[in-house]
Amino acid sequence: MKVLLADDHPIVTSFLQSLLQAQGHEIVAVERDGESVLERLRTSRPEVLILDVDMPLRSGLDVLRTLRHRGDKRPVVLLTGTLKTRAAIEAIQLGVNGIILKDKAAESVLECLNTIKDGGRWIEPEVLQKSLDATLSRDGVDSPLQTLTPKERAVAGLVARGLRNGQIAGELRVTVATIKVHLNRIFKKLGVSSRTELALLAREAEA
């Protein structure tokens, strides 16, 4: 498979690159932050993306949101040390194809890619169990952002990162007018009156 790797730790990307290439996978790009991933996708054609959750500028989850709301359904695997339950649930709802814990990457990444290649989904068992428990109990996942649609959450996340309407429209490949409609609905649902309030609320929800 043609793979794009992204992690801000060179040791991690170097290890994964060697492991995957030894098994016949082609590494088409190696990046260190989420913004570079989105830029690289304009020129490279990976079949699957393996993204660190905690990258600078844009997290792996943020990149996943952006891709899905662009209609890009290419498989995405999130690589993480520890993934908060709320983030795991959102990733699963967005259709993430794999979630791998870094301390198990050596034994899991190849199995994950083989599962994805066969049309399956590979989620680390303990991450899946925690997400299921939280979904059933609702403990620890009640957030103001739960009232938003996936597209509205994507817009809120980009506002939290300081993007203006034109930039958000470009990221999600919609018109500025559409972004304004989304923001109007978000403000009403969350009871906020400014972008600053929305940004603070979104950052708190992701913490």
C-alpha angles and dihedrals in degrees: 000000000000106000135194112203124199127180131131091225110082092201090060095048092044092052094047092045092055093044095049096043090051088060094050100264118139118228106213097177142002118204136176104208140032097248091056089052092056091046093048092053089068090069108019127065109210118176092210135017123215107196133183110232095219102050122143122261094008125024122223089252090052091052089049090052092050094048095048093048089051087056092249106147098179112138115271125195119195118213116200146164092210124354118202113236093239091053091047091053092050091048091052091048089052090055101255109184098210143009117195128182111227094230088059098039095107092059099032111041097074093045089048093053092046090052092049091047088056090052097261136123124240117202121169104255096233092049091050092048094051091048092050093047092049093047092051096045097032087215114148097001102081104115133159087241090063087081091061127089117243090259091050090050089052091053092047091050092053092047087053088057092055100255119151125226095267092050092047090050089052093049094049094035096235133114125277087242090059091051090052090053091050092049092050091053092044092052091051095046095047098036094235127137105198143040089244092058091046092049092051092048093048093048091050091050091053094047 
